[in-house]
Amino acid sequence: MSSDPNPLPEDALDHLQSFMPDHSLACGFIPRPQRDAVTTLYAFAAELHAVTWRAREPMMGEIRLQWWREALLGERPKNEVEAHPLASHVLMQLARFQLPVTGLVDLVDGLMDDLYDDPPDDLTALEFYCGQTSSVLMRYASLMLADGGDAGKPETAGPAGVAFALTEMILQLPNHVRSGRLKIPQTLLHKAGIEPQTIQSLQDPEMVRALILPLLDLAQTRLDEFQTLKPSLPAAVRPAFALMGLVKPRIKLLRKALMSPSYQPFEPVADINPLAKIMRLWMAAVWGRV
């Protein structure tokens, strides 16, 4: 994937494929001059996700994420950071494109929440999390693709990242419920009279629909917002939003599954087939069609 004489370590690429497979696919639609940089960005995010999923105790995960936070902020010994294959690549790409570390520090802070079982307070808190962990990647990828030129309006990445993250989250909900990593806001749970610790035992489809449909509706609203902002995006940065090509079909298939008479709570929903996924990523990256 890289012509860099010191390419990304294989384990970083493996984490990208395992923990962020859609982003891994999207790398194939990034122009070669910026592909290494965007792949590094996504691999960094995947490394953080790997930390949160693999941490047996929250404190162990916090220690690892704090190391990344300090590395980004220049609070770790320089030789220690330079000796870390992925960290050195991340800082090199930030310097190459003269990007601030603040967005990636926010990403680290956002993923700290994944180490704990507490759901977000409300939809606003959930959107904030999606912005920290998803929108920031689209914005930084845009800046890398623009390479000092016009990267489009900063606010475009906000609704885009939220829409993508929400649909991905709903697809992964069965896994999240089983692992206790619940992202359904507490306000929705309380409204339905459900305690987070009892959600695994829910068998009533109507109760589960009442939890998930507001998230789908919010994803549709943010997709619509992105659609109004999309025409102002320079063609050069469209690949940063390639993942938006997956949002509309996912909303459609998730809504269809939820409203089916045969719907079973927290049963996996089949995602877009791989060939269609690649086609939609290509159409979004090249033509901006989402």
LUMZA-197048 format. One record per residue (C-alpha): residue in one letter; x, y, z. Coordinates in steps of 0.02 Angstrom, whole numbers, plus 32768, in hexadecimal, padded with zeros to 4 digits. Example, Ala and Ser with C-alpha at 12.3 -4.5 7.8 and 13.67 -1.06 7.14 Angstrom:
BEGIN
a82677F1F8186s82AC7FCB8165
END
This chain:
BEGIN
m800080008000s80938074801Ds812E80AB7FBDd817880EE805Ep822480A08080n81E780908134p81348055811Bl80B2804481A2p80CE7FAA820Fe80687F1381DFd80107F0A8285a7FCE7FBC826Cl7F877F8A81C2d7F3F7EEC8211h7EE87F538296l7EA27FC5820Fq7E5B7F3181B2s7E167EE0824Ff7DCF7F7582AEm7DA67FF08222p7D8B7F888184d7D25800D812Ah7DB1808B8142s7E2E800A8107l7DCB7FF58065a7DB980B18051c7E7780C38050g7E7780777FA3f7E1D81117F61i7E99818F7FA8p7F1081D67F23r7FBE818F7F35p801582317F6Aq7FAA82378007r7F81817F801Ed800B815D809Ca7FD481F18104v7F1B81C58109t7F42810D8127t7FAF814181B9l7F2181AB81FEy7EA6811B81F3a7F25809E8238f7F3F811082CEa7E84811282F0a7E7D805682DBe7F0B80418358l7EA680A283D8h7E0C803883B6a7E767F9C83CEv7EAD7FDE8477t7DFA7FF984B1w7DBC7F518473r7E4C7EED84BAa7E5F7F408563r7E297EC585EAe7E237F4F866Bp7DF680068647m7E91804286A3m7F047FE0862Fg7EAF802C8598e7EBA80DA85E4i7F7580C685FEr7F8E80988548l7F1F81238506q7F74819F857Aw801A816D852Cw7FD6819D8482r7F93824084C5e803B826E850Fa809682378471l802B82AB8407l8042833C847Eg80FF83278487e80FA82F1853Cr8155824B8522p8212823D8505k82388261844Dn829F81C48436e8215815A8481v8193819C8407e820A81928372a822A80DB839Ch817080B48391p8150808682DAl809D80C782CFa80B38160833Fs8148819B82DAh80E1818B823Av804F81EB8284l80BB827D82BCm8119827D8216q8076828E81B5l803483168228a80D58377820Br80D08357814Ff802483A6813Fq803C842381CDl7FA583E1822Ap7F83840082E3v7F82836F835Et7EE383B083B2g7E68834B834Al7EC582A98368v7ED282CE8422d7E1582E48420l7E09823A83CAv7E6D81EB8457d7DFF823F84D8g7D6082088481l7D958152847Dm7DBA81568538d7CFD8148854Bd7D00809F84F5l7D5F80558587y7CC6806785F7d7C16802085F2d7BB980C4860Cp7B4D80F58575p7B5081AC853Dd7AD5821C8599d7A7082518501l7A7382658444t7ADB83038453a7B6182A584B4l7B5C82188434e7B72829383A5f7C0582E38400y7C568237840Fc7C3982178355g7C8882BE832Dq7D2282978395t7D3A81E9834Ds7CF881F2829Bs7CE182A4825Bv7D9482D0828Dl7DD78248821Am7D77828D8185r7DB4833D81A8y7E6A830B81BBa7E61829F811Es7E18833680C2l7EA883A480FAm7F26832180C3l7ED483108019a7ECD83CD8004d7F8783D6802Fg7F81848E805Ag7EF584B87FE0d7E3984C57FF5a7DFD84398067g7D4784718065k7CE184B680F4p7D178471819Ee7C62845481D0t7C4883D58144a7CA1834C81A4g7C318360823Dp7B8C831881FDa7BE882A28188g7C48824E8214v7BAE82438282a7B4481F381F9f7BCA817281CFa7BF181498285l7B3A813282B4t7B1580B78228e7BB58057824Dm7B8880568306i7AD9801082E5l7B207F878276q7B987F588302l7B137F66838Bp7B047EA983A8n7BBF7EA283CDh7BB77F3D8439v7B257EF9849Fr7B807E5584BFs7C207EAC84F2g7BCC7F32855Cr7C0A7FC184ECl7B5D800D84DEk7B4C80B38481i7A8F80C6848Bp7A74816884ECq7A32815C859Dt79A281D18573l7960815284F5l797980C38570h791E812085FBk789081518588a78778099855Fg788880668615i79247FFF85F3e79BF7FEE865Ep7A657FDC85FFq7A927F3D865Ct79F07EE68626i79F67F11856Dq7A427E6A853Bs79A37E128574l792B7E7D850Eq78BB7E14849Fd78357E938470p78567ED483BFe77EE7F7083DFm78587FA38473v78F87F8B8410r78B27FEC837Ba788B807B83F2l7943807F8421i798E80728373l791980D48302p7947817D8350l79FD81578328l79D1812E8274d796981CC8267l79FC823182A7a7A7081DE8229q79F7820D819Dt79EF82C181DBr7AAC82D181DCl7AB9827E8131d7A3E82FF80EEe7AA9838A8139f7B44834380E7q7AE8833D8041t7AC783F8804Al7B7E841C8070k7BC9839E7FF6p7BBE840A7F57s7C3D84837FA1l7CC083F97FB8p7D5584087F43a7D66836E7ED5a7E13834C7F1Cv7DCF83297FCAr7D3C82BA7F99p7D9D821A7FC4a7DA18254807Af7CE4823B8079a7CE181968019l7C95814080B1m7BF981AB809Bg7BCE813D8008l7BA080B48085v7B2B811B80F2k7A8D81278089p7A85806D805Cr7AAA803E8110i7A1D80AB8151k79AA805780D4l79DB7FA480FFl79DA7FC581BAr792E801581B4k78EC7F86814Ba79327F0681C6l78EC7F62825Dm783E7F6F8213s78377EBB81D6p77B37E4E822Cs783D7DCD8246y78B47E46829Cq790D7DFA8332p79597E7183B1f7A167E8583A3e7A297E04831Bp7AB27E34829Dv7A777E8D8200a7AD17E62815Ed7B3A7EF3811Fi7B487F2F806Bn7B997EA68002p7C547EC07FE4l7C497EE77F2Aa7BBF7F687F43k7C247FB37FD2i7CBC7FCD7F62m7C4F80177ED9r7BFE80927F52l7CA580C57F9Bw7CE680E57EEBm7C4E814B7EB7a7C5C81B77F53a7D1881CE7F44v7D1B81F77E8Bw7C7282477E68g7C3582797F14r7B99820E7F01v7B5381DA7FA9
END
